[in-house]
Amino acid sequence: MSSEHVPPAGLRVAFVAGVSPGKWFHRWEERFPGVPLTSEMVDDAEQLAVIHDGRADVAFVRLPVDREGLHVIPLYDEIPVVVAPKGHEIQAFEEVPLAEIEDELFEYDGGPSERLDLVEGGAGLAILPMSVVRHFNRKELRYRPVTGVPEYAVGIAWLRDNESDEIQEFIGVVRGRSASSSRQSSVQRDQQDAAKQRRVDRAASQSADAKARNDASRAAKAARSGRGTGKGGRPGGAGKPGTAGGKGRRPGAGRRRPR
């Protein structure tokens, strides 16, 4: 995307805990160094609110979400893990079936950091995405993969009413499209501009060819008109006076001499 296609306002990106968007931010900075990108980590409960209220242009969200009014593209799945205080018996296993720990789980609708606080305080066990537990890295907690529950998923979301070039370019970066991909909006715009210029050049060339043909036709008509008159402007190239068609008789020709 050339710099003239992007307003200087830049791009605002939100992401939930556990998502590591650094690699995409780095690619953006390499590709569009003149376009600022700002980012903010938000709680899961705020992941859609930041888009709807205009605090962010796009957000990395944990699925499923309410898709009304949004574009949502799933990106990847995450492993669910059960989290317990250090010394809990889950440490003896490589993975834990849900049925074995279901009675120890507690209900809490708050953010992941607060849930980990409760686990650490002895409220019970919690199931979270592995990436979230690794992100907070609590030394007093342990975790193991848990089976029997669906995987978590991460996606990227933005408003359907917002189709700016910056957003389309960022979606392309996240999905791994190269800078020259024909699906990038900047490349499509450049292709459209090039096609428009080709049409203008073709029309100009055709106009020049038509003018040249008209000029040649007028010149040919003028030449033919000039060949239709003889010397002195007499049509048909008439001969000298006293001749008929240039072939006259000698004076007195045909007269009998007196005897």
C-alpha positions in Angstrom: 0.0 0.0 0.0 1.6 3.3 -1.0 1.6 6.0 1.6 -0.8 8.2 -0.4 -3.6 5.6 0.1 -3.5 5.7 3.9 -4.7 8.7 6.0 -2.3 9.7 8.8 -4.8 8.7 11.5 -3.3 5.2 11.6 -4.8 2.0 13.1 -6.0 1.1 16.6 -5.9 -2.6 17.6 -7.3 -4.2 20.7 -6.5 -7.8 21.9 -7.4 -10.1 24.7 -5.0 -11.7 27.1 -3.2 -14.7 25.6 -3.1 -13.3 22.1 0.4 -12.4 21.0 0.0 -9.9 18.1 3.6 -8.7 18.1 4.5 -10.6 14.9 1.7 -8.9 13.0 2.5 -5.5 14.5 6.1 -6.0 13.4 5.1 -6.9 9.8 2.8 -3.8 9.7 5.7 -1.5 10.8 8.0 -3.0 8.1 5.4 -2.7 5.4 3.9 0.7 6.4 6.5 2.6 8.5 4.7 5.9 8.0 1.3 4.6 9.3 1.1 4.6 13.1 -0.4 1.6 14.9 -1.5 1.7 18.5 -2.6 -1.3 20.6 -4.3 -2.1 23.9 -5.0 -5.3 25.8 -8.6 -5.5 27.0 -10.5 -8.0 29.2 -12.7 -10.5 27.5 -15.8 -8.7 28.6 -14.7 -5.6 26.7 -13.5 -7.3 23.6 -16.5 -6.2 21.5 -17.3 -3.0 23.3 -14.0 -1.4 22.2 -15.1 -1.9 18.6 -18.7 -0.7 19.0 -17.8 2.4 20.9 -15.0 3.4 18.5 -12.0 2.8 20.9 -10.5 0.3 18.4 -10.7 -0.3 14.7 -10.1 -4.0 14.9 -9.8 -6.5 17.8 -8.4 -9.9 18.4 -11.3 -11.6 20.2 -11.9 -15.0 21.9 -14.7 -16.8 20.1 -17.6 -17.3 20.1 -18.9 -13.8 20.0 -22.1 -12.0 19.0 -21.5 -11.3 15.3 -24.3 -8.8 14.7 -22.9 -5.8 12.8 -19.4 -7.3 12.7 -17.0 -9.1 10.3 -15.4 -11.9 12.2 -12.7 -14.2 10.9 -11.5 -17.2 12.9 -7.7 -17.4 13.1 -6.7 -20.4 15.3 -7.7 -22.7 18.1 -6.2 -22.8 21.6 -5.7 -25.7 24.0 -7.9 -25.6 27.2 -6.1 -26.3 30.5 -7.2 -26.8 34.1 -5.5 -24.5 36.6 -4.8 -25.5 40.2 -2.7 -24.3 43.1 0.8 -25.7 43.3 0.8 -29.1 44.9 -2.6 -30.1 43.6 -2.9 -33.7 42.3 -3.3 -32.7 38.7 0.4 -32.3 38.6 0.7 -36.1 38.5 -1.0 -36.3 35.1 0.0 -35.2 31.6 -3.7 -34.4 30.8 -6.8 -34.4 32.9 -10.4 -35.6 31.9 -13.1 -33.1 32.6 -15.0 -35.7 34.6 -12.2 -35.9 37.1 -12.1 -32.3 38.1 -15.7 -31.1 37.3 -16.7 -31.0 41.0 -13.9 -28.6 41.8 -14.6 -26.0 39.2 -16.2 -22.7 40.3 -18.3 -20.2 38.4 -17.0 -16.7 37.8 -17.7 -14.3 35.0 -14.8 -11.9 35.6 -11.6 -11.5 33.7 -8.9 -14.2 33.5 -6.6 -12.4 36.0 -9.3 -12.3 38.6 -10.1 -16.0 38.0 -6.5 -16.9 38.6 -6.5 -14.8 41.8 -9.4 -17.0 43.0 -7.7 -20.2 42.1 -4.6 -19.1 43.9 -6.7 -18.2 46.9 -8.2 -21.6 47.1 -11.6 -21.0 45.6 -11.3 -24.1 43.3 -10.1 -25.0 39.8 -10.6 -23.1 36.6 -10.4 -23.9 32.9 -8.7 -21.3 30.7 -6.9 -21.2 27.4 -3.3 -22.2 27.8 -2.1 -19.0 26.2 -3.8 -17.0 29.0 -2.3 -19.0 31.8 1.2 -18.6 30.2 0.6 -14.9 29.7 0.0 -14.3 33.4 2.7 -16.8 34.5 1.6 -17.2 38.1 4.4 -19.0 40.0 2.0 -20.4 42.6 -0.2 -22.1 40.0 0.1 -25.2 37.9 -1.9 -26.3 34.8 -2.5 -29.4 32.7 -4.4 -29.9 29.4 -8.0 -30.9 30.0 -9.9 -33.3 27.8 -13.7 -33.4 27.2 -14.1 -29.6 26.6 -14.1 -27.8 23.3 -11.0 -25.9 22.3 -11.0 -22.1 22.6 -10.7 -20.1 19.4 -9.3 -16.7 18.5 -10.5 -14.5 15.7 -10.3 -10.9 14.4 -13.3 -8.7 14.3 -14.3 -5.2 13.0 -17.4 -3.3 12.2 -19.2 -4.1 8.9 -19.6 -0.3 8.4 -15.9 0.2 8.5 -14.1 -0.9 5.4 -11.1 1.4 5.5 -7.9 0.7 3.6 -6.0 0.4 6.9 -8.3 -2.3 8.2 -8.2 -4.3 4.9 -4.4 -4.0 4.8 -4.1 -5.2 8.4 -6.5 -8.1 7.8 -4.2 -9.1 4.9 -1.1 -8.9 7.1 -2.8 -11.1 9.8 -3.8 -13.7 7.2 -0.3 -13.8 5.8 -0.8 -12.1 2.4 2.3 -10.7 0.9 2.6 -7.0 0.0 2.1 -7.9 -3.7 -0.9 -10.1 -3.2 -3.7 -9.4 -5.6 -6.2 -9.5 -2.6 -4.6 -6.6 -0.8 -6.7 -3.5 -1.2 -3.6 -1.3 -2.1 -2.7 -3.7 -4.9 -6.3 -3.8 -6.1 -6.3 0.0 -6.1 -3.0 0.2 -8.0 -4.4 -2.3 -10.5 -7.5 -0.2 -11.0 -5.5 2.9 -11.4 -3.2 1.2 -14.0 -6.3 -0.1 -15.9 -7.8 3.3 -15.9 -4.6 4.8 -17.3 -4.4 2.1 -19.9 -8.0 3.0 -21.0 -7.0 6.7 -21.2 -3.9 6.0 -23.2 -5.8 3.6 -25.5 -8.5 6.3 -26.2 -5.8 8.9 -26.9 -4.0 6.5 -29.3 -7.3 5.7 -31.1 -8.1 9.4 -31.4 -4.6 10.1 -32.9 -5.0 7.3 -35.3 -8.4 8.5 -36.5 -7.1 12.0 -37.0 -4.2 10.7 -39.0 -6.5 8.7 -41.2 -8.8 11.8 -41.8 -5.8 13.9 -42.7 -4.5 11.3 -45.1 -8.0 11.0 -46.7 -8.3 14.8 -47.2 -4.8 14.9 -48.7 -5.7 12.1 -51.2 -8.9 13.9 -52.3 -7.0 17.1 -52.8 -4.4 15.3 -55.0 -7.1 13.7 -57.1 -8.8 17.0 -57.7 -5.5 18.6 -58.9 -5.0 15.8 -61.5 -8.4 16.6 -63.1 -7.2 20.0 -64.8 -4.6 20.6 -67.6 -2.3 23.5 -68.4 -4.0 26.9 -68.5 -6.9 25.4 -66.6 -8.5 24.0 -69.7 -10.2 20.7 -68.9 -9.0 17.6 -70.8 -5.6 19.0 -71.7 -6.8 20.9 -74.9 -4.2 21.3 -77.7 -2.9 24.4 -79.5 -5.3 26.8 -81.1 -6.5 25.7 -84.6 -6.2 22.1 -83.7 -8.8 19.6 -82.8 -7.7 17.5 -80.0 -4.1 18.5 -80.7 -4.2 16.9 -84.2 -5.1 19.8 -86.7 -4.6 19.8 -90.6 -2.2 22.1 -92.4 -3.7 25.3 -93.8 -5.2 24.7 -97.2 -5.1 21.0 -96.9 -7.7 19.3 -99.0 -8.0 22.2 -101.5 -7.5 21.4 -105.2 -4.8 23.4 -107.0 -6.0 25.3 -110.1 -4.7 24.0 -113.4 
